Amino acid sequence: MKVGIDLIHFATADFYLGLDTFAAEKGTELDKYTIGIGQEKMSIAPPDEDVVSLAAKATAPILEQIDRNQISAVMFATETGVDQSKSAGVFLHGLLKLSKHCRVIELKHACYSGAAGIQMATAMVKANPKEKILVIAADIAKYDVDTSGEATQGCGAVAMLITENPRVIEIEPGSGYFTDDVMDFWRPNHRTTALVDGKYSAKVYLNSLKQTWDHFTEQTGRTFDGIDYFCYHIPFTKMAEKAHKTLVKKVGAKLDKAKFDTQTLPGQIYNRIVGNSYSASLFISFISLLDNVKDDLQGKRVSFFSYGSGCVAEFFTGIMQANYQSVLMAESHQHQIAKRQALSYQQYLDFYHNTDDEQENTVYANHNSGPFRLAAIEGYKRIYENTDEME
Ligand code: CAA
């Protein structure tokens, strides 16, 4: 039985901070960002945007194409959860009017949990082919101002419908996985921003890639030459380049630059201008590949390397399906990216400092063009609205 991603769509915020603006503010050479870390822009969420509104925007176009009452489970992967108890997915469930006969759960492990969601959902569909499961990966990457991580912020959400006979990609059985209890990036409960040991985190990422690769080949017998395109977790695109170089060296592959670029660059185009989106970034890389490779990918094998600091990692693959192009939503992705408004550094700081969700009562000014937005907090309860329903 084939199981995998039937539909996939992503959403990002309406604003961005250019790394040119950022470099001018910090008195740093722009090349450090565009060449050194390989980033140009970071999507910035205004105060009335959070992972729930981003996830709703990512999911709504999928629901327009199916009977939403058939969704049997929602797995909401995030490390930017909005409540210590209630799953972000249940806010989403209400906002999108999903069936009451639907299980909802939030999954957390830094940037890894979206991959865990895909593996779990795939197994559930194999056990019961009637299941139609929404796996959502959504995060807002936020670091302290004036730290090394500040240039690697961003935000985004990816919604994926997991079904049998998928129209986009079949997720192949077997994968390589790896866990190690390390402190490279973490966020204690009282903090809204992550703490990170930046250089160490890059080393742990690359070590995890080598470990998952070994486990993947042992488990599946698949080889480097059998993979056509490589999608990586992308905190910044230079990390994906380093990852692929590490893998190429490890397997002793002889690749010219053109082949190296073909295997990895299409899966970096969106990430370069969206920034880090933690759990969503691997799947934004996949969408970037789908939207930007004009050749027919039918039958091609795509690999996914998911890395979540702390750390849990997984390497798995999928096979592209016939006529997948007919269900892609490239226009929506490109429109959202293109319509974002540039922020000055001061406007970015105003958003940055005005996202205090700890107030008992807050009414959020209308920045997010919707249709889904965080409208208010009343008695510590989050109030979301669908502006389309208010017209
Ligand atoms: N022209 C060209 N290149 C330049 C340059 C210039 N003018 N100036 C600097 N560079 C290069 C540097 O040589 C360096 O390249 P290498 O990494 O190849 O050595 C690169 O630009 C970055 O420069 P620095 O090392 O000086 O930058 P930094 O220390 O200020 O910050 C960072 C780099 C540590 C990665 C920082 O961005 C950070 O802490 N980011 C957050 C953590 C992170 O994303 N880690 C990734 C792995 S963990 C993970 O993936 C999970 C997750 O999502 C967080």
Residues whose N, C-alpha, C, O or C-beta is under 5 A from the ligand:
A	BS01	CAA	E29 D31 K32 I35 G36 I37 C111 S148 G149 T152 F185 V196 G198 K199 S201 A202 Y205 P235 Y278 Y307 S309
